[in-house]
């Protein structure tokens, strides 16, 4: 029989919670069905997450609760009130995520669309929102390490996700690695009650008038050139109406170009280049001299040797 360590202890707790919740949720299916009728909402089907595909009853329960979470109604009945009391219990997290007809005060995200039954904010929700708040850098910011670091400063509460994050934190003290296995298991177990935040941003057309005008002057000049050459190829002008549709599959920016030659008597030729490298996650223009012409393909193969050595 194997030893019981921190992770094994967590898995024992997680297993018992999963099994007990499946029994309780199966028993509560009639309540969920009643709540949907009280709200006057049609049942919607959703991607079935977690363990809810295990039985037809659990799948039905999942779809009923998800429908109540993703829609709103001002109607309140006994079944809705029972589900509200169940899902706002502290065992599921730190607090109610969005407004409902029963309670619209003291929720974590009051500007988000309301729901019939609100999911709960757990420690992982808080950490993800803290880390992933900048649309411009969200793909780089949301990493296991960044989120796990943020979790260390979040209240644990009395839920399974907080418990899982504690287990991972204790384990990291021994291993030095960010590997939130217990947190992931816990969130998958509580997937139906957990609030998953959405970062929304309106796309903006932040193009200066002079930039738009000059860009289309260039396009018109190319089109005139093509017409004079007898070609039917044309480039479409870029405006606010079509720019968003054209803003995809753009060429890579890590390019290199020679912009000056130096020939001194009795010395080797030298070539001065500009290239687009990176500083962190942002593109940055660098310059360097070489005794050979450096092409874009050469630069792509070893950009660090050009970024770190201006002369060679």
Secondary structure, 3 states (H helix, E strand, C coil): CCCCCHHHHHHHHHHHHHHHHHHHHHHCHHHHHHHHHHHCCCCCCCCCCCCCCCCHHHHHHHHHHHHHHCCCCCCCCHHHHHHHHHHCCHHHCCEECCCCCCCCCCCCCCCCCCCCCCCEECHHHHHHHHHCCCCCCHHHHCCHHHHHHHHCCCCCCCCHHHHHHHHHHHHHHHHCCCCCHHHHHHHHHCCCCECCCCCCCCCCCCCCHHHHHHHHHHHHHHHHHHHHCCCCCCCCCCCHHHHHHHCCCCCCCCCEEEEEEECCCCCCCEEEEEEEEEECCEEEEEEEEECCCCCHHHHHHCHHHHHCCCCC
